[in-house]
Amino acid sequence: MNIKDIDENFALTKANKVLYEYYSYNTLTLEGFPWYSKDGELLRLPKCIFPALRDTLIETAYSCAGGVVRFGTNSEKIAVRCKLRKMRHSSGMPLAADAGLDLYNSNTFIANFRPEVGDDFINMEAETNAPKITEYSLYMPLYSGIESLEIGVLKGSEISKAIRHKIEKPTLFYGSSVTNGGCASRPGLTYPAIVTRHMDASLINLGFSGNAKGEQEIARTIAELDISLLVMEYDHNAPNIEYLRETHMQFFETIRNAHKDIPIIIMSRPHFNCAKEIDTARMRDIVKQTYLKALKDGDKNTYFLDGMSIFLKENMSDFSADLIHPNDLGFSIIANEILPIVKKALNC
């Protein structure tokens, strides 16, 4: 039995299509897909490098984590029609995160649009109660891809592309499933989403769940982008400490050599599990060596965040869904730890 048959508050609010005029996502302000103009698809990596990548990494590139459609409208209701592609489910996350879209007005959450269980199509509406032109951000699913996406506004309403961010160049986050967004309950609650909302910055999320291994092909791809800041954490996905030692500093230096002045925040994995404390510390120490080497080389724009220091040891497991991935409260705390570093680095 579906819970909506017991509690009507869980029922989805279907959009009445006769009330709306619909606009494709690519007619509005699209963020999070730097190669869209070249490939014409919602991909988080350029297709030209696919031959050099593992199949599992290519699969994660089809998920839309960090993708955002921004627009302004005076419509008092907003509808979403979305056909999902390569839809993915996980036992640790709800459909609202795996396959849903979050609507925000600045830092205020408005609605989550999601499919019915078993469906791959979203057709929902939400009230905004904003009769004047208001800016909105629509966050895309964390683990599913998108085939088509339309935003509906009430007929007769205005809709336009969004105004520029305060920080014009995108901020880029590279890392493991923690950066990808596992196990947030909604797309807008990942730490990269929280940080960029507070900074009024665009987001490129290159979190590749289980597949962030510090490959040089990915480092060179990031190095080609014009970005304002990089956050990198991938020791979770390193198969062993030797692999991390061989790749971490090299990954950092490839990007630093191309971007002499941008702030780079090096983060070790958030720590939740006392049973894994020794292993986590060993990985953390390798990550920190990259930071210390940068300091020794005179790099004044590299920062280090110790993932083992983010949560209080007494109750750190409460901030995780499974002793590996943060829950919503965990993501909020991580964001609050990173924000002061970002603000200092960008002089905000």
SEDOLO-969766 format. One record per residue: x, y, z of N, C-alpha, C in turn. Coordinates in pm, whole numbers, plus 50000, padded with zeros to 5 digits. Layout:
REM SEDOLO-969766
XYZXYZXYZ;...
This chain:
REM SEDOLO-969766
500844988050000500005000050000500875012450000;500485022449922501185035149919500745043550038;501705049850104501385057650223500395068950194;500345073750067499395084550034497945080050047;497725066650042496375061450060495935062050206;496905063950294496605064950437496655079550482;497675086750431497885100750469497965109250342;496935117350319496865125350196497945135850187;498605138850297499685148650294500905143650216;500955130550187502055125050108501695124049960;500495127949924500085127449783500775138649705;501185135749581501825145649496500775154649432;501095167549420500165177149361500405177949211;499545171249134499715170948990499385184548929;500135188048825499915200848758498795199448655;497905209448651496865210348549497455217548429;497755209948323498535215348212497845227048142;496525228148152495835239048082496115252548148;496605252448270496855264948342498225270948311;499125262948249500535266948243501035268848100;502015277448090502875278147972504225272448014;504765263247931505975256047969507185260947888;508335261047956509595265747895510675255247921;511395251547817512465241847832513605247647916;514275239047990515385243348077516455251048000;516675247447871517765253747796517405267447740;516175272247767515815286047731515985295347851;516315289547966516505297348088517995297148123;518355299448246519765299748286520165286048339;521005279148266521445265648301522845266148361;523025259648475524325259248541524685244948579;525995242448590526465229448635526915220048525;526785224348399527175215948286528055224148191;529335225348222530225234148144530345230447997;530045217847963530235213247826528915212047749;527845217847805526535216547741526515222747602;527145234247586527125240947456527815232547348;528715223847389529445215447294528735202147269;528275195647377527705182247365526185182247354;525535193047401524085193847392523345184247482;524015179047584523405169747678523735173947821;522875169347913523105172148054524105161848108;525375164248078526485155648118527455163548205;528005156848306528925163948395530385162348355;530625155848243531965155148184531825156148032;532845160947963532755161947817532845148247751;532065146047649532055133147581533395129647518;534165139747483535425137247413536415129347498;536255129147631537185121647715536635107947754;535415104647714534815091947753535675079747716;536345079447598537145067747566538255064847667;538655075047743539735073147840539225069847980;537905068947997537325067248130536755053248150;536685049148277535995036748313534495038148288;533855026948258532415027248232531635032348353;532075028648472531345032948592531455048048613;532595053848577532735068448587531835075348484;531765069848364530885075548262529435075048310;529055063948375527685062848426527375074048526;528305076848615528045087348714528025101148650;528675102848535528645115748465527265118848410;526435108548393525075110548342524115115048452;524475113548578523625118848684523775134048688;522745140748736522675155448722522985162948851;523725156848942524055163549069524685177149044;524175187249113524715200749100524115208748986;523375202148897522725209548789521635218648843;521585230848793520605240648840520035248348721;518715250348723518065259448629517605271548709;518035283348667517675295648737516805304248647;515845311048709514925319448633514205329048727;513625339348670512785348648745511375348248692;510395348948782508995349048740508135355248848;506965360148805505975365048901504805355348913;504955343448861503895333448870503715329049015;502465328049057502195323749195502155308649210;502305301549098502495287249100503565283748996;504335273449025505355268548931505155253548915;505185248948790505045234748761506335229348699;506525216548713507685209848654507205197148582;507635195848456507475183348382508865178348348;509165166048388510535160948371510505146148337;511155142648227511355128548192512755124548236;512825114948325514115110748380514805100848287;516115101648284516945092848202517955086048293;518185073248270519095065848356518745067848503;517475065548531516985067248668517635057248762;518095062048876518775053448972518145054649109;518075043549179517565043149315518655037949407;518615042249531519525036749631518725033549756;519165023549831518445019749952518585030150062;519615038650051519875048150158519325062050136;518645064350022518165077849991516745077249938;515925087449964514565087649911514535091849765;513385089349699513195093849561513375108849548;513035116149652513145130749650514565135249621;515555127049658516965130249633517485123349508;517235110249498517725102549384517165107649252;515895111449252515205114549127514355127149134;514475134949239513655146849256514395159649226;513635170549215514175183949191513715193249301;514605201749349514305211249457514175225449404;513115232249443512915246249406513235255149526;514125264849503514525274349607514315288649559;513965297349652514015311749634515095316749727;516255320149670517425323649750517725311849842;517715313849975517995302950068516735296350121;515585299750065514315294550114513835283050026;513625271550086513105259850015511625261849986;511225259249860509825260949820509135247449802;509765238349727509095225649698510085215549643;509735202849659510445191849594509505185449492;509965184149369509205177749263509805163849240;508985153449245509515139849238508515130749169;508975119349120508045109949054507295101449156;506195095649110505555085149189506485073049191;506365064749292507165052549301506915044149176;507985040349107507895032248988507805040048859;507605053248867507515061648747508885067448713;509025071948588510225079248548509855092948493;508665097748530508195110748482507675118848601;508005131648603507555140748708506575150748648;505445152448714504455162348673503825168048799;504365178948848503915184648975503845199748967;503115205649060503055220049073503255223749220;503645236249241503835241149378503465255949383;502925260149494502595274349514503845281949557;504015293949502505125302649542504635314449625;503395318549602502815330149673503695342549661;504295344349542505155355949517504635363049392;503725372949407503105379349291504015388949215;505225391549267506175400049196507325391549143;508125397149054509235389648996510175384949106;510405372149111511245365849212512195356149144;513425355349195514425346349139514315332549204;514375322149119514295308449167515455300149114;515795289849191516795279949149516155266149160;516245258349052515695244849050516855235049044;517095227949154518205218449165517795204949107;518675198949027518385186348959518725174349047;518245162349007518445150249089519915147049115;520165140849229521535137649267522075125249197;521205115849163521715103349105521045099248974;519995105848934519345102648807519705112948702;519615108648576519805117848464518475123548418;518555133148328517355139648277517345139248125;516225134748070516035134547926515385147447877;514365152047949513705164647916513215171148044;513185184448043512775191948162512135205048119;510915207448167510195219748138509695226048267;509775239248271509275246948385508015254148340;506945252548415505685258848380505355270448471;504875281348412504355292748490502925295248446;502135300948534500735303448502500615312348379;499675309348294499505317148171499305331848203;500015340148128499975354648152501075359448244;501805350048307502905353948396504165356848315;505075364148376506375366948314507395356448359;508335353648271509455344948306510675349548227;511835349148291513055354048226514245346548282;515385348048214516625342548266516995349648396;517845343048475518215348448606519265359448593;519335367848696520395377848701521705371048739;522825378148720524125372048748524345369848897;525155359748926525565357349064526525368249110;526635370049242527645379049296529045374249260;529255361049268530525354949225530265349349086;530825355648986530435352448848531035339348798;532285336648829532885324148782532425312548870;532185300948810531675289548888532645284848995;532095279149101532875272049201532745257149170;533845249849180533845235749141534175226849261;533395216349278533595206849386533875193149323;535045187549353535405174249302535525164649418;534925152749402535085143249510534245130849497;534055124449611533415111549623531905112949631;531235102349678529795102849697529385113549797;530275117349888529965128149982529745141149907;530595143949809530405155849726529245153949630;529065141849578527945138849489526605141849556;526525139149688525305142149762524725130749842;525405119349848524885108349929525215110550077;524285109950171522885105850160521955117450199;521985128250123521065139250148519645134750115;518665141150177517265137450152516675145050035;517345155849993516905163849878518125169649808;518025173049678519195178449607519735191549664;518895199649724519355212549774520055211949907;520195199949965520765198650099522165192850100;522815191449985524205187349983525095198950028;526295195850075527145206950120527565216250006;527835211349882528135221049776526955230349745;525725224949750524545233249723524375243749832;524545239849957524395249250067525435260350059;526675256650037527765266550030527525276549917;527185271649800527045280849685525795289549698;524735284349761523565292949785523935304549875;524645301649982525025312250076526005322150013;526825317449920527815326249857527265333349735;526065329649690525485334449564526475331949450;526795319049433527765314749331527185303049254;527615301449130527175289849053528015277649092;527455265949066528015253549115528315243949000;529495238149002529805226448919530135215149017;529275205049020529475193949112530055182049034;531325179449055531985167848997532245157449105;531195154849183531235143849278530815131249206;531685121349201531415109049126531375097349224;530195093749263529985083849368530745070949341;531695067849429532505055849415533555056549307;533625067549236534475068149116535355080649108;535535087449218536495098549221537835092949265;538695090249170539975083849200541175092349160;540945105249141542055114249114542755111648982;541985107548880542585104648750543125117348686;544245116248618544835127848550543915133048439;543175124348374542255128848271541225138648328;540765135948449539805144848515540495157648562;541715156348614542465168248657542695177748540;543085172148425543315180748307542015187148258;540925179848270539625185248229539215196948319;539405195248450539115206248543540035218048516;541295215248487542275225948465541915234848347;541125229648254540735237448136539595247148162;538925245648277537755253948307538155267048372;537355277348348537555290448410536695291148536;537295288448651536555287448776537105297148880;536315299548983536735308849088537355301749207;537025288749224537465281649344537275266649322;538135258549385538025244049379538025238349521;537095229249547537115221149668537335206749623;538315199949680538595186149639538665176849760;537945165649751537995154949853537735141749782;538715132849781538435120149716539105108249782;539635109949903540315098549964539365086949995;538065089650008537085078850024537185068649912;537435073349790537395064449674538755058949634;539805063349700541125057449672541125042949720;541515033449635541435019349675542365015649790;543455023149807544365020549917545255032849938;546035032550044546835044150080547945046649977;548475035949919549525037649818548975044949695;547785041249654547155047849539546945062749570;546465065749689546225079749726547535087549725;548595081449777549895088049780550405090949639;550145081949547550625083349410549835093649329;548575095849365547705104149281547355117749338;547285119049471546675131049529547445143749497;548725143849527549525155849502549595158849353;549705148549271549765150449127548465156449074;547325151849126546025157249086545965172149119;546335175349241546335189449284547265197849198;548465193149174549455201249103549085203348957;548415193748894547965195548756547015207448748;546115208448844545155219648845545835232548888;546685231748989547365243849036548275249648929;548925241548851549795246648746549015254348640;547745250748621546905257748523546215269848584;546025269548716545325280348787546205284848903;547105294048876548095298148977547475304949098;546325311649079545825320449183544505316449246;543765307049188542455304149247542615297349382;541695299649475541725292249601541395277549577;542155268849641541885254549639541775249749783;540635244049816540395238649950540515223549942;541495218250013541735203750017541085198350144;540145189150127539425183550241539645168550247;539905163350366539915148850382538515144250418;538275131350404536895126550416536335128850557;535055132650566534415133950696534435120750772;534645121650900534875109650982533675107151074;533115094951065531955091451147532145078651229;533125070351194533185056751244534465054351324;534325053051454535495051051540536275038451503;535585028451452536255015951415537205017951298;537005028451222537845031251105538795042951129;538975046651255539725058851286541175058251238;541825046951253543235045951213543365047151062;542505040050988542545040750841542245054950792;541245061250853540875074850813542025084450840;542695082950954543815091650989544975090050891;545245077750851546345075250756546045082150622;544805080750574544415087450451544485102650467;543995107550581544025121950609545435127350605;546375119950659547755124750662548365125750522;547975116750432548445117650293547875130050227;546575132350249545925144250193546605156950245;546895157250372547515169150432548905171650376;549605161150337550935162950279550885171550152;549815170050074549655178449955549565192949996;548795195650100548645209450150549985214750203;550685206850282551955211450339552995213950230;553005205650127553915207850014553595220949942;552305223849926551905236449863552395248449946;552235247450077552715258350165554225260050151;554935249050150556395249450137556815255950006;556015253949903556305259749771555875274349760;555375279949871554975293949870553555296549826;552745286049816551355287349774550525292649891;550025304849876549255311149985547755310349962;547355303049859545925302449827545395288149832;546055279749910545585266149931545235264450078;544125257650105543595256350241543335241550268;543325238050396543115224150434542005223350537;541065213950514540015211250611540115196550651;540405194350777540575180950832539195174850856;538845164750774537545158350788537335151650922;538425148450992538315142151122537975152051233;538035164951201537775175251301536395181651285;535645177551186534375184351157533315181251262;533255168651308532195164451400532765161251537;531995164351641532415160951776532505145851791;533565141151851533795126751860532695119651939;532115126652039531145120352127529895115652053;529475123151951528235119351883528355120451731;529555118251678529765120351535528935110851449;528605098951501527835089451421526415094351396;525915103451478524555108651460524435117251335;525555121551279525515130451162525675122751031;525585109551039525755100950923524545092050904;524275088450777523195079150746523635064650763;524945062050747525415048150744526865046650788;527375056550860528765057250906529755059650792;529255062750672530095066550559529635080050503;528325081150478527775093150416527075102050518;527165115150501526445124250592524935123150572;524195125950678522765128650664522585143750647;521355148450647521125162750622521835171550725;521765167650851522435175550954523945175250933;524465163750893525895162750865526325171950752;525535172350645525865181250533525835195950578;524875199450661524785213150710526025216950790;526505207750872527705210450953528935211550864;529065202650765530195203550672530195217150601;529025221250554528905234150486529315245650577;528905244950702529265255550797530755255950827;531435244450813532885244150831533615249950709;533065247450592533715251950469533445266750442;532265271550476531875285250440532875295950484;533355295850609534315306150648535605305750565;536015293650526537235292350444536965298250306;535805295150249535445300450118535355315650120;534735321050222534585335550233535955342350245;536815336550325538175342050338538915341150206;538805329750139539545327450015539105336749904;537795339849900537245348249794537045362749837;537525365849958537425379550011535985384450012;535075375850058533645379450063533215382550206;
